Amino acid sequence: MITRDPQFLLDNPVEIGSALKELQRGADRLCTTFGGEVLPVYLTDINVRRRTVSFLPYGGERERALLASAPELLFEGAAYGTPLEFKLGPMQEADEFSSDGPDRIVLQAPFPSELYRVQRRQFFRAPVAPPNTRRAVWRSAGGRLLVFRIQDISLSGIGLRIEQSVDPLPVEGSLMHPVQLDFEEHGGIEAWLQIVVRHTVPEFDTRRGHVNYAHLGCVFAEPDGQRETFLQRLVFALEKNTRR
């Protein structure tokens, strides 16, 4: 549970909606607990005008029915490395119409009255995906070529994702070099990366269902003035795009 410091408390619905949208776009993790069971969930829609949150648990009808019966739920998660905590309730089931998949029944609740968002990073971290075509390419010591999706970026580090089924994957503390970072229309750079954290993130694919990804939180392992100049321009451009 997040240590509650008043400076991190959001109670303005517009700011809460912005934080929830960030969590919807780039959740590193999000879960709730009910009846002693920890249930990973994902947000499907944030309606700022109506001030409602729609979400679904990973799983099926059993998990959805379990959460629908709860009068209130505590959610803990993180987006782009920033921890968040909030409560939702009461829940109701609602039909959700999708342009890229079948219609579905989701759980819906009013906006939380308050949300804790703890910014601990030294540098602002901008989302890179979507699109999912911006890649990091690295060849392991054994000669295997691994292609990661670039999830987020800051002046100090980068978040990479790859399917958990890929084996072997680099472990926490290991050094990856050289890594080719391709940001498509924004250009590319080569970097040395050190993995500081690695965890599993479930994602939903409309064709394949639930897929587990390994998320690697990395820092840049060597100083590079040219890289920092490139990243300053890149982060500014990415942040500008997310605010459109």
Number of C-alpha atoms within 10 A of each C-alpha: 10 12 9 12 10 8 9 14 16 19 13 11 17 13 14 23 22 13 18 25 20 17 23 18 17 20 22 21 22 23 18 19 14 15 8 7 10 10 19 20 21 20 20 17 16 20 14 17 9 9 15 16 23 22 20 21 22 18 12 9 12 10 17 20 13 14 24 20 12 15 11 15 18 14 19 19 22 19 23 24 19 17 21 24 22 20 19 20 17 16 21 17 15 13 11 15 12 10 6 7 10 9 11 11 16 22 22 25 20 17 23 20 13 17 23 23 23 19 13 10 12 9 12 16 22 22 24 25 18 13 12 12 14 19 21 22 18 18 15 15 9 7 8 11 11 16 17 22 23 27 26 23 25 22 20 17 18 23 25 23 24 20 19 17 11 10 9 11 14 14 13 15 13 12 17 19 17 14 17 17 19 18 17 11 7 13 10 18 14 14 20 16 21 23 22 15 14 18 14 16 19 21 16 12 10 9 7 7 9 13 13 15 18 19 23 25 23 24 21 19 16 10 11 10 9 9 15 14 11 15 19 12 11 21 20 12 13 18 15 11 10 11 6 5
